[in-house]
Amino acid sequence: MGAFVYQALDERGKAKKGVLEADSARQVRQQLRDKGWLPLSVEQTTRKEQTPGLLSRSPGLSVPELALITRQLATLIQAGLPIDESLRALSEQTGKQRIKAMILAIRAKVLEGYTLAKALAEYPRAFPHLYRSTVAAGEHAGHLDGVLNRLADYTEARQASDQKIKLAAMYPIILSVVAIGIVVGLLTYVVPDIVEVFLKNGQELPGLTAFMLNLSYFIRDWGLLTLVLLVMGLTLFRLALRGAAFRRRWHSLLLRTPGLGGFVKDANTARFGSTLAILTSSGVPLVDAMRIASQVITNIPIQQGLAQATVKVSEGGSLHKSLAEARFFPPIMLHMIASGENSGELDSMLARTAAQQEATLENTVSALVKVFEPMMLLVMGGIVATIVAAIMMPILELQKMVQ
């Protein structure tokens, strides 16, 4: 039995589309005719071909959708329902046709004898390697419901953390855009009109006023071209980042940048720690867990350091010593991991150190935002004050000449 996506016209001639389970497309058409509908198209739901980059057509899931599906599936399995029945109930719960089609296609693979992890592999963009490996470990150990609950907790925690960072960064970004817009508006429209009065009277402009006027002319005459060049430069930079060599040099530069380098290290090590914690606590072997967790790292030098650490652990080295040699992890994290290895409670210690790292990262972001806001207001106030001074200087000189 498989899942089929259909399009049909109901008895009133209104277009309908949805997903049905059946043994063949012919059976789906018959089900539609039994309802008094006219079938237009019936296609079996299958995994679409993967093409690299932006052309990939494989369906995906947002983080909230993945968290919700995982939590609901864990609840159904925990209630004692078989996996195939849980997937059917899950498909009936969702109101989005693309998600329903995906779940029913996964159910069809399970009914064919595939494990849930292998069935999920049909949709790699929706269920990443980390997710599938954790599910496979849960199936092997026989406690899939607990693993799915941990996955749901992990996904929800990651979503909440990312949301906090985005919300914290939103206000400074809006403030910066508004400030730039105000300054450009003053220089483009206000300054030339006011200064033009003094130029018509033949008055010699002060140096600051002349500079502002030239800057105003530049923005008016070349501002659009400058913006286009800036956008083109950013586009070329993003294209260059697709090259491995250039991306590695850029990531190395980020790590060496004062202030920013520490933030990049903290963000990546926190992500690695939380991912490793969920994998090891779900029964994934440590070496395999390190290999999978390394894939969530976005910085290439850190990723390469973790690859070397994984090799050393596979050769019998301890986790904390291997990570220490990578030179990217903070000492407190290494000490907590060493304590976990010595006490035999590595799983819980990894979870604790990951939570601590993420809390530190959130505090760092909050502190940066709190510092940025007054700095941005001061800079904006200084620029506006300079523009006002440039306008007032010729007015004051004109008053002196009259006196």
C-alpha positions as a Markdown table, in Angstrom:
| # | Residue | x | y | z |
|---|---|---|---|---|
| 1 | Met | 0.0 | 0.0 | 0.0 |
| 2 | Gly | 1.3 | 3.5 | -0.9 |
| 3 | Ala | 0.3 | 7.1 | -0.7 |
| 4 | Phe | -1.2 | 8.9 | -3.7 |
| 5 | Val | -1.6 | 12.6 | -4.3 |
| 6 | Tyr | -4.8 | 13.4 | -6.3 |
| 7 | Gln | -6.5 | 16.3 | -7.9 |
| 8 | Ala | -10.2 | 16.1 | -8.7 |
| 9 | Leu | -13.4 | 18.0 | -9.2 |
| 10 | Asp | -16.3 | 17.5 | -6.8 |
| 11 | Glu | -20.0 | 17.2 | -7.7 |
| 12 | Arg | -20.1 | 21.0 | -7.8 |
| 13 | Gly | -17.2 | 21.3 | -10.1 |
| 14 | Lys | -14.9 | 22.7 | -7.4 |
| 15 | Ala | -11.2 | 21.7 | -7.5 |
| 16 | Lys | -10.1 | 19.3 | -4.7 |
| 17 | Lys | -6.7 | 17.9 | -3.9 |
| 18 | Gly | -5.4 | 15.7 | -1.2 |
| 19 | Val | -3.6 | 12.4 | -0.3 |
| 20 | Leu | -5.1 | 8.9 | -0.1 |
| 21 | Glu | -3.7 | 5.5 | 0.7 |
| 22 | Ala | -4.3 | 2.6 | -1.7 |
| 23 | Asp | -2.7 | -0.3 | -3.5 |
| 24 | Ser | -2.7 | 1.4 | -6.9 |
| 25 | Ala | -3.7 | 4.6 | -8.7 |
| 26 | Arg | -6.6 | 2.9 | -10.2 |
| 27 | Gln | -8.0 | 2.1 | -6.7 |
| 28 | Val | -7.6 | 5.8 | -5.8 |
| 29 | Arg | -9.6 | 6.9 | -8.9 |
| 30 | Gln | -12.3 | 4.4 | -8.0 |
| 31 | Gln | -12.5 | 5.8 | -4.4 |
| 32 | Leu | -12.9 | 9.3 | -5.9 |
| 33 | Arg | -15.6 | 8.2 | -8.3 |
| 34 | Asp | -17.4 | 6.5 | -5.4 |
| 35 | Lys | -17.6 | 9.9 | -3.7 |
| 36 | Gly | -19.0 | 11.4 | -6.9 |
| 37 | Trp | -15.8 | 13.2 | -7.8 |
| 38 | Leu | -14.1 | 13.4 | -11.2 |
| 39 | Pro | -10.4 | 12.4 | -11.0 |
| 40 | Leu | -8.0 | 14.7 | -12.8 |
| 41 | Ser | -4.6 | 13.3 | -11.8 |
| 42 | Val | -3.4 | 10.7 | -9.4 |
| 43 | Glu | 0.4 | 10.3 | -8.7 |
| 44 | Gln | 2.1 | 8.1 | -6.2 |
| 45 | Thr | 4.1 | 9.9 | -3.5 |
| 46 | Thr | 7.8 | 9.1 | -3.9 |
| 47 | Arg | 11.0 | 10.7 | -2.8 |
| 48 | Lys | 11.9 | 13.3 | -5.4 |
| 49 | Glu | 15.4 | 13.2 | -7.0 |
| 50 | Gln | 18.1 | 15.2 | -5.2 |
| 51 | Thr | 19.8 | 17.9 | -7.0 |
| 52 | Pro | 22.5 | 20.0 | -5.3 |
| 53 | Gly | 22.0 | 23.5 | -4.1 |
| 54 | Leu | 19.0 | 25.6 | -4.7 |
| 55 | Leu | 17.5 | 23.2 | -7.2 |
| 56 | Ser | 16.9 | 20.5 | -4.6 |
| 57 | Arg | 13.2 | 19.5 | -4.8 |
| 58 | Ser | 13.1 | 17.1 | -1.9 |
| 59 | Pro | 10.5 | 18.3 | 0.6 |
| 60 | Gly | 11.7 | 19.6 | 3.9 |
| 61 | Leu | 10.3 | 20.5 | 7.3 |
| 62 | Ser | 10.7 | 23.6 | 9.4 |
| 63 | Val | 12.1 | 23.3 | 12.9 |
| 64 | Pro | 8.6 | 23.8 | 14.6 |
| 65 | Glu | 7.0 | 21.3 | 12.2 |
| 66 | Leu | 9.8 | 18.7 | 13.0 |
| 67 | Ala | 9.5 | 19.2 | 16.7 |
| 68 | Leu | 5.6 | 18.9 | 16.6 |
| 69 | Ile | 5.7 | 15.7 | 14.5 |
| 70 | Thr | 8.4 | 14.2 | 16.7 |
| 71 | Arg | 6.5 | 14.9 | 19.9 |
| 72 | Gln | 3.2 | 13.6 | 18.5 |
| 73 | Leu | 4.8 | 10.4 | 17.2 |
| 74 | Ala | 6.5 | 9.8 | 20.5 |
| 75 | Thr | 3.2 | 10.2 | 22.3 |
| 76 | Leu | 1.4 | 7.7 | 20.0 |
| 77 | Ile | 4.2 | 5.1 | 20.3 |
| 78 | Gln | 4.3 | 5.6 | 24.1 |
| 79 | Ala | 0.6 | 4.9 | 24.1 |
| 80 | Gly | 1.3 | 1.4 | 22.7 |
| 81 | Leu | 0.3 | 1.9 | 19.0 |
| 82 | Pro | 2.4 | 0.1 | 16.4 |
| 83 | Ile | 4.7 | 2.4 | 14.3 |
| 84 | Asp | 2.5 | 2.0 | 11.2 |
| 85 | Glu | -0.7 | 2.9 | 13.1 |
| 86 | Ser | 1.1 | 5.8 | 14.8 |
| 87 | Leu | 2.1 | 7.2 | 11.4 |
| 88 | Arg | -1.4 | 6.8 | 10.0 |
| 89 | Ala | -2.8 | 8.7 | 13.0 |
| 90 | Leu | -0.1 | 11.3 | 12.6 |
| 91 | Ser | -1.0 | 11.8 | 8.9 |
| 92 | Glu | -4.6 | 12.4 | 9.9 |
| 93 | Gln | -3.6 | 14.9 | 12.5 |
| 94 | Thr | -1.8 | 17.2 | 10.1 |
| 95 | Gly | -3.6 | 19.6 | 7.9 |
| 96 | Lys | -0.8 | 20.3 | 5.4 |
| 97 | Gln | -1.0 | 18.0 | 2.4 |
| 98 | Arg | 2.8 | 17.9 | 1.7 |
| 99 | Ile | 3.4 | 16.7 | 5.3 |
| 100 | Lys | 0.6 | 14.2 | 5.1 |
| 101 | Ala | 1.9 | 12.9 | 1.8 |
| 102 | Met | 5.4 | 12.5 | 3.3 |
| 103 | Ile | 4.2 | 10.7 | 6.4 |
| 104 | Leu | 2.0 | 8.3 | 4.4 |
| 105 | Ala | 5.0 | 7.6 | 2.1 |
| 106 | Ile | 7.1 | 6.8 | 5.2 |
| 107 | Arg | 4.3 | 4.5 | 6.5 |
| 108 | Ala | 4.3 | 2.7 | 3.1 |
| 109 | Lys | 8.0 | 2.0 | 3.5 |
| 110 | Val | 7.5 | 0.7 | 7.0 |
| 111 | Leu | 4.8 | -1.6 | 5.8 |
| 112 | Glu | 7.2 | -3.0 | 3.3 |
| 113 | Gly | 9.5 | -4.0 | 6.1 |
| 114 | Tyr | 11.9 | -1.1 | 6.4 |
| 115 | Thr | 12.8 | 0.3 | 9.8 |
| 116 | Leu | 11.6 | 3.7 | 10.7 |
| 117 | Ala | 15.1 | 5.2 | 10.4 |
| 118 | Lys | 15.5 | 3.8 | 6.8 |
| 119 | Ala | 12.1 | 5.0 | 5.9 |
| 120 | Leu | 12.9 | 8.5 | 7.1 |
| 121 | Ala | 16.1 | 8.4 | 4.9 |
| 122 | Glu | 13.8 | 8.8 | 1.9 |
| 123 | Tyr | 13.5 | 12.5 | 3.0 |
| 124 | Pro | 17.0 | 13.6 | 4.1 |
| 125 | Arg | 16.1 | 17.3 | 4.0 |
| 126 | Ala | 13.2 | 16.8 | 6.4 |
| 127 | Phe | 15.0 | 14.3 | 8.7 |
| 128 | Pro | 18.7 | 15.1 | 8.9 |
| 129 | His | 21.5 | 12.5 | 9.6 |
| 130 | Leu | 21.5 | 13.3 | 13.3 |
| 131 | Tyr | 17.7 | 12.6 | 13.6 |
| 132 | Arg | 17.9 | 9.4 | 11.6 |
| 133 | Ser | 20.9 | 8.0 | 13.5 |
| 134 | Thr | 19.2 | 8.7 | 16.9 |
| 135 | Val | 16.0 | 7.0 | 15.7 |
| 136 | Ala | 18.0 | 4.0 | 14.5 |
| 137 | Ala | 19.7 | 3.8 | 18.0 |
| 138 | Gly | 16.3 | 3.9 | 19.7 |
| 139 | Glu | 14.9 | 1.2 | 17.5 |
| 140 | His | 17.9 | -1.0 | 18.1 |
| 141 | Ala | 17.7 | -0.5 | 21.9 |
| 142 | Gly | 14.0 | -1.0 | 22.0 |
| 143 | His | 13.0 | 2.4 | 23.5 |
| 144 | Leu | 12.0 | 4.4 | 20.5 |
| 145 | Asp | 9.4 | 6.5 | 22.4 |
| 146 | Gly | 12.0 | 7.8 | 24.9 |
| 147 | Val | 14.4 | 8.6 | 22.1 |
| 148 | Leu | 11.7 | 10.5 | 20.2 |
| 149 | Asn | 10.9 | 12.5 | 23.3 |
| 150 | Arg | 14.5 | 13.4 | 23.7 |
| 151 | Leu | 14.7 | 14.4 | 20.1 |
| 152 | Ala | 11.6 | 16.6 | 20.5 |
| 153 | Asp | 13.1 | 18.2 | 23.6 |
| 154 | Tyr | 16.4 | 18.8 | 21.7 |
| 155 | Thr | 14.6 | 20.2 | 18.6 |
| 156 | Glu | 12.4 | 22.5 | 20.7 |
| 157 | Ala | 15.4 | 23.7 | 22.8 |
| 158 | Arg | 17.4 | 24.5 | 19.6 |
| 159 | Gln | 14.4 | 26.4 | 18.2 |
| 160 | Ala | 14.0 | 28.4 | 21.4 |
| 161 | Ser | 17.7 | 29.2 | 21.5 |
| 162 | Asp | 17.8 | 30.3 | 17.9 |
| 163 | Gln | 14.6 | 32.3 | 18.4 |
| 164 | Lys | 16.1 | 34.2 | 21.4 |
| 165 | Ile | 19.2 | 35.1 | 19.4 |
| 166 | Lys | 17.2 | 36.3 | 16.4 |
| 167 | Leu | 14.9 | 38.4 | 18.6 |
| 168 | Ala | 17.8 | 39.9 | 20.4 |
| 169 | Ala | 19.5 | 40.8 | 17.1 |
| 170 | Met | 16.3 | 42.1 | 15.5 |
| 171 | Tyr | 16.1 | 45.5 | 17.4 |
| 172 | Pro | 19.7 | 46.5 | 16.6 |
| 173 | Ile | 19.3 | 45.7 | 13.0 |
| 174 | Ile | 16.0 | 47.7 | 12.7 |
| 175 | Leu | 17.7 | 50.6 | 14.6 |
| 176 | Ser | 20.7 | 50.5 | 12.2 |
| 177 | Val | 18.5 | 50.5 | 9.1 |
| 178 | Val | 16.4 | 53.4 | 10.5 |
| 179 | Ala | 19.5 | 55.4 | 11.4 |
| 180 | Ile | 21.1 | 55.0 | 8.0 |
| 181 | Gly | 17.8 | 55.9 | 6.3 |
| 182 | Ile | 17.5 | 59.1 | 8.4 |
| 183 | Val | 21.1 | 60.2 | 7.7 |
| 184 | Val | 20.8 | 59.5 | 4.0 |
| 185 | Gly | 17.5 | 61.4 | 3.9 |
| 186 | Leu | 19.0 | 64.4 | 5.7 |
| 187 | Leu | 22.0 | 64.5 | 3.4 |
| 188 | Thr | 20.0 | 64.0 | 0.3 |
| 189 | Tyr | 17.1 | 66.3 | 0.8 |
| 190 | Val | 17.6 | 68.6 | 3.7 |
| 191 | Val | 21.2 | 69.7 | 3.5 |
| 192 | Pro | 21.2 | 70.7 | -0.2 |
| 193 | Asp | 18.0 | 72.8 | 0.1 |
| 194 | Ile | 19.2 | 74.8 | 3.1 |
| 195 | Val | 22.8 | 75.3 | 1.9 |
| 196 | Glu | 21.6 | 76.3 | -1.6 |
| 197 | Val | 20.2 | 79.5 | 0.0 |
| 198 | Phe | 23.7 | 80.6 | 1.1 |
| 199 | Leu | 25.3 | 79.6 | -2.2 |
| 200 | Lys | 22.9 | 81.9 | -4.1 |
| 201 | Asn | 23.9 | 84.8 | -1.8 |
| 202 | Gly | 27.5 | 84.2 | -2.7 |
| 203 | Gln | 28.4 | 83.3 | 0.9 |
| 204 | Glu | 31.6 | 81.2 | 1.4 |
| 205 | Leu | 30.7 | 78.0 | 3.1 |
| 206 | Pro | 32.7 | 76.7 | 6.2 |
| 207 | Gly | 34.7 | 73.5 | 5.6 |
| 208 | Leu | 32.3 | 71.2 | 7.5 |
| 209 | Thr | 29.4 | 72.6 | 5.5 |
| 210 | Ala | 31.2 | 72.2 | 2.2 |
| 211 | Phe | 32.1 | 68.6 | 3.1 |
| 212 | Met | 28.5 | 67.7 | 3.9 |
| 213 | Leu | 27.3 | 69.3 | 0.7 |
| 214 | Asn | 29.9 | 67.3 | -1.3 |
| 215 | Leu | 28.8 | 64.1 | 0.5 |
| 216 | Ser | 25.2 | 65.0 | -0.3 |
| 217 | Tyr | 26.0 | 65.4 | -4.0 |
| 218 | Phe | 27.8 | 62.1 | -4.0 |
| 219 | Ile | 24.9 | 60.2 | -2.4 |
| 220 | Arg | 22.5 | 61.8 | -4.8 |
| 221 | Asp | 24.6 | 61.2 | -7.9 |
| 222 | Trp | 26.3 | 57.9 | -7.1 |
| 223 | Gly | 24.3 | 56.5 | -4.2 |
| 224 | Leu | 22.2 | 54.1 | -6.3 |
| 225 | Leu | 25.3 | 52.9 | -8.2 |
| 226 | Thr | 27.1 | 52.4 | -4.9 |
| 227 | Leu | 24.2 | 50.4 | -3.5 |
| 228 | Val | 24.2 | 48.2 | -6.7 |
| 229 | Leu | 28.0 | 47.6 | -6.4 |
| 230 | Leu | 27.6 | 46.7 | -2.7 |
| 231 | Val | 24.9 | 44.2 | -3.5 |
| 232 | Met | 27.0 | 42.7 | -6.3 |
| 233 | Gly | 30.0 | 42.5 | -4.0 |
| 234 | Leu | 28.0 | 40.7 | -1.4 |
| 235 | Thr | 26.6 | 38.3 | -4.1 |
| 236 | Leu | 30.1 | 37.6 | -5.4 |
| 237 | Phe | 31.3 | 37.0 | -1.8 |
| 238 | Arg | 28.5 | 34.5 | -1.2 |
| 239 | Leu | 29.4 | 32.7 | -4.4 |
| 240 | Ala | 33.1 | 32.7 | -3.4 |
| 241 | Leu | 32.1 | 31.0 | -0.1 |
| 242 | Arg | 31.0 | 28.0 | -2.0 |
| 243 | Gly | 34.6 | 27.3 | -2.8 |
| 244 | Ala | 36.2 | 25.1 | -0.1 |
| 245 | Ala | 39.6 | 26.9 | 0.0 |
| 246 | Phe | 38.1 | 30.4 | 0.2 |
| 247 | Arg | 35.5 | 29.3 | 2.8 |
| 248 | Arg | 38.2 | 27.8 | 5.0 |
| 249 | Arg | 40.3 | 31.0 | 4.8 |
| 250 | Trp | 37.3 | 33.1 | 5.7 |
| 251 | His | 36.4 | 30.8 | 8.6 |
| 252 | Ser | 40.0 | 31.0 | 9.9 |
| 253 | Leu | 39.8 | 34.8 | 9.7 |
| 254 | Leu | 36.6 | 34.8 | 11.8 |
| 255 | Leu | 38.3 | 32.7 | 14.5 |
| 256 | Arg | 41.3 | 35.1 | 14.6 |
| 257 | Thr | 39.1 | 38.3 | 14.7 |
| 258 | Pro | 39.2 | 39.7 | 18.3 |
| 259 | Gly | 35.8 | 39.4 | 20.0 |
| 260 | Leu | 34.1 | 37.6 | 17.1 |
| 261 | Gly | 36.4 | 34.6 | 17.3 |
| 262 | Gly | 35.4 | 33.8 | 20.8 |
| 263 | Phe | 31.7 | 34.0 | 19.9 |
| 264 | Val | 32.2 | 31.7 | 16.9 |
| 265 | Lys | 34.0 | 29.1 | 19.1 |
| 266 | Asp | 31.3 | 29.3 | 21.8 |
| 267 | Ala | 28.5 | 28.9 | 19.3 |
| 268 | Asn | 30.0 | 25.9 | 17.5 |
| 269 | Thr | 31.2 | 24.1 | 20.7 |
| 270 | Ala | 27.8 | 24.6 | 22.3 |
| 271 | Arg | 26.1 | 23.1 | 19.3 |
| 272 | Phe | 28.5 | 20.2 | 19.2 |
| 273 | Gly | 28.1 | 19.5 | 22.9 |
| 274 | Ser | 24.3 | 19.5 | 22.8 |
| 275 | Thr | 24.2 | 17.3 | 19.7 |
| 276 | Leu | 26.7 | 14.8 | 21.2 |
| 277 | Ala | 24.7 | 14.7 | 24.4 |
| 278 | Ile | 21.4 | 13.7 | 22.6 |
| 279 | Leu | 23.2 | 11.0 | 20.5 |
| 280 | Thr | 25.2 | 9.3 | 23.3 |
| 281 | Ser | 22.2 | 9.4 | 25.7 |
| 282 | Ser | 20.1 | 7.7 | 22.9 |
| 283 | Gly | 22.6 | 4.8 | 22.7 |
| 284 | Val | 24.7 | 5.9 | 19.7 |
| 285 | Pro | 28.4 | 4.7 | 20.1 |
| 286 | Leu | 30.7 | 7.6 | 21.0 |
| 287 | Val | 32.8 | 7.6 | 17.8 |
| 288 | Asp | 29.7 | 7.5 | 15.6 |
| 289 | Ala | 28.1 | 10.2 | 17.7 |
| 290 | Met | 31.2 | 12.4 | 17.3 |
| 291 | Arg | 31.2 | 11.8 | 13.6 |
| 292 | Ile | 27.5 | 12.8 | 13.3 |
| 293 | Ala | 27.8 | 15.8 | 15.7 |
| 294 | Ser | 30.7 | 17.2 | 13.7 |
| 295 | Gln | 28.4 | 17.7 | 10.8 |
| 296 | Val | 26.4 | 20.3 | 12.6 |
| 297 | Ile | 29.5 | 22.5 | 13.0 |
| 298 | Thr | 29.5 | 25.4 | 10.5 |
| 299 | Asn | 33.1 | 26.5 | 11.0 |
| 300 | Ile | 35.6 | 24.5 | 8.8 |
| 301 | Pro | 38.7 | 24.7 | 11.1 |
| 302 | Ile | 36.7 | 23.6 | 14.1 |
| 303 | Gln | 35.1 | 20.8 | 12.0 |
| 304 | Gln | 38.5 | 19.6 | 10.9 |
| 305 | Gly | 39.8 | 19.7 | 14.5 |
| 306 | Leu | 36.8 | 17.6 | 15.6 |
| 307 | Ala | 37.5 | 15.1 | 12.8 |
| 308 | Gln | 41.1 | 14.6 | 14.2 |
| 309 | Ala | 39.7 | 14.3 | 17.7 |
| 310 | Thr | 37.3 | 11.6 | 16.4 |
| 311 | Val | 40.2 | 9.6 | 15.0 |
| 312 | Lys | 42.1 | 9.8 | 18.3 |
| 313 | Val | 39.0 | 8.6 | 20.2 |
| 314 | Ser | 38.6 | 5.7 | 17.8 |
| 315 | Glu | 42.2 | 4.8 | 18.4 |
| 316 | Gly | 41.5 | 4.6 | 22.2 |
| 317 | Gly | 42.2 | 8.1 | 23.4 |
| 318 | Ser | 40.0 | 9.8 | 25.9 |
| 319 | Leu | 37.4 | 12.3 | 24.8 |
| 320 | His | 38.5 | 15.3 | 26.9 |
| 321 | Lys | 42.2 | 14.9 | 25.9 |
| 322 | Ser | 41.2 | 14.6 | 22.2 |
| 323 | Leu | 39.0 | 17.7 | 22.4 |
| 324 | Ala | 41.7 | 19.6 | 24.3 |
| 325 | Glu | 44.2 | 19.0 | 21.5 |
| 326 | Ala | 41.7 | 20.5 | 19.0 |
| 327 | Arg | 42.2 | 23.8 | 21.0 |
| 328 | Phe | 38.7 | 25.1 | 20.4 |
| 329 | Phe | 36.9 | 24.0 | 23.6 |
| 330 | Pro | 36.8 | 26.1 | 26.8 |
| 331 | Pro | 38.6 | 24.6 | 29.8 |
| 332 | Ile | 35.5 | 24.3 | 31.9 |
| 333 | Met | 33.8 | 22.2 | 29.3 |
| 334 | Leu | 36.8 | 20.0 | 29.1 |
| 335 | His | 37.0 | 19.6 | 32.9 |
| 336 | Met | 33.3 | 18.6 | 33.0 |
| 337 | Ile | 33.7 | 16.1 | 30.2 |
| 338 | Ala | 36.8 | 14.6 | 32.0 |
| 339 | Ser | 34.7 | 14.3 | 35.2 |
| 340 | Gly | 32.0 | 12.5 | 33.3 |
| 341 | Glu | 34.4 | 10.1 | 31.8 |
| 342 | Asn | 36.0 | 9.3 | 35.2 |
| 343 | Ser | 32.7 | 8.8 | 36.9 |
| 344 | Gly | 31.0 | 6.9 | 34.1 |
| 345 | Glu | 28.3 | 9.6 | 33.7 |
| 346 | Leu | 29.5 | 11.0 | 30.4 |
| 347 | Asp | 25.9 | 11.3 | 29.0 |
| 348 | Ser | 24.6 | 13.5 | 31.8 |
| 349 | Met | 27.8 | 15.6 | 32.0 |
| 350 | Leu | 27.7 | 16.3 | 28.3 |
| 351 | Ala | 24.1 | 17.5 | 28.7 |
| 352 | Arg | 25.0 | 19.7 | 31.6 |
| 353 | Thr | 28.1 | 21.3 | 29.9 |
| 354 | Ala | 26.0 | 21.8 | 26.7 |
| 355 | Ala | 23.3 | 23.6 | 28.6 |
| 356 | Gln | 25.9 | 25.7 | 30.4 |
| 357 | Gln | 27.6 | 26.6 | 27.1 |
| 358 | Glu | 24.3 | 27.6 | 25.5 |
| 359 | Ala | 23.4 | 29.7 | 28.5 |
| 360 | Thr | 26.8 | 31.4 | 28.3 |
| 361 | Leu | 26.2 | 32.0 | 24.6 |
| 362 | Glu | 22.8 | 33.6 | 25.1 |
| 363 | Asn | 24.2 | 35.8 | 27.9 |
| 364 | Thr | 27.0 | 36.9 | 25.5 |
| 365 | Val | 24.5 | 37.8 | 22.8 |
| 366 | Ser | 22.3 | 39.7 | 25.3 |
| 367 | Ala | 25.3 | 41.6 | 26.6 |
| 368 | Leu | 26.4 | 42.5 | 23.0 |
| 369 | Val | 23.0 | 43.7 | 22.2 |
| 370 | Lys | 22.8 | 45.9 | 25.4 |
| 371 | Val | 26.1 | 47.4 | 24.5 |
| 372 | Phe | 25.3 | 48.0 | 20.8 |
| 373 | Glu | 22.0 | 49.8 | 21.4 |
| 374 | Pro | 23.4 | 52.8 | 23.3 |
| 375 | Met | 26.5 | 52.9 | 21.1 |
| 376 | Met | 24.2 | 53.0 | 18.0 |
| 377 | Leu | 22.2 | 55.8 | 19.5 |
| 378 | Leu | 25.3 | 57.8 | 20.4 |
| 379 | Val | 26.7 | 57.3 | 16.8 |
| 380 | Met | 23.4 | 58.3 | 15.3 |
| 381 | Gly | 23.2 | 61.3 | 17.6 |
| 382 | Gly | 26.7 | 62.4 | 16.7 |
| 383 | Ile | 26.0 | 62.2 | 13.0 |
| 384 | Val | 22.8 | 64.2 | 13.3 |
| 385 | Ala | 24.6 | 66.7 | 15.5 |
| 386 | Thr | 27.3 | 67.1 | 12.9 |
| 387 | Ile | 24.7 | 67.6 | 10.1 |
| 388 | Val | 22.9 | 70.2 | 12.2 |
| 389 | Ala | 26.3 | 72.0 | 13.0 |
| 390 | Ala | 27.1 | 72.0 | 9.2 |
| 391 | Ile | 23.8 | 73.8 | 8.6 |
| 392 | Met | 24.0 | 76.2 | 11.5 |
| 393 | Met | 27.6 | 77.4 | 10.9 |
| 394 | Pro | 26.8 | 79.4 | 7.8 |
| 395 | Ile | 23.7 | 80.8 | 9.5 |
| 396 | Leu | 25.8 | 82.0 | 12.4 |
| 397 | Glu | 28.4 | 83.5 | 10.1 |
| 398 | Leu | 25.7 | 85.3 | 8.2 |
| 399 | Gln | 24.4 | 86.8 | 11.5 |
| 400 | Lys | 27.9 | 88.0 | 12.3 |
| 401 | Met | 28.1 | 89.7 | 8.9 |
| 402 | Val | 24.8 | 91.5 | 9.4 |
| 403 | Gln | 25.9 | 92.8 | 12.8 |
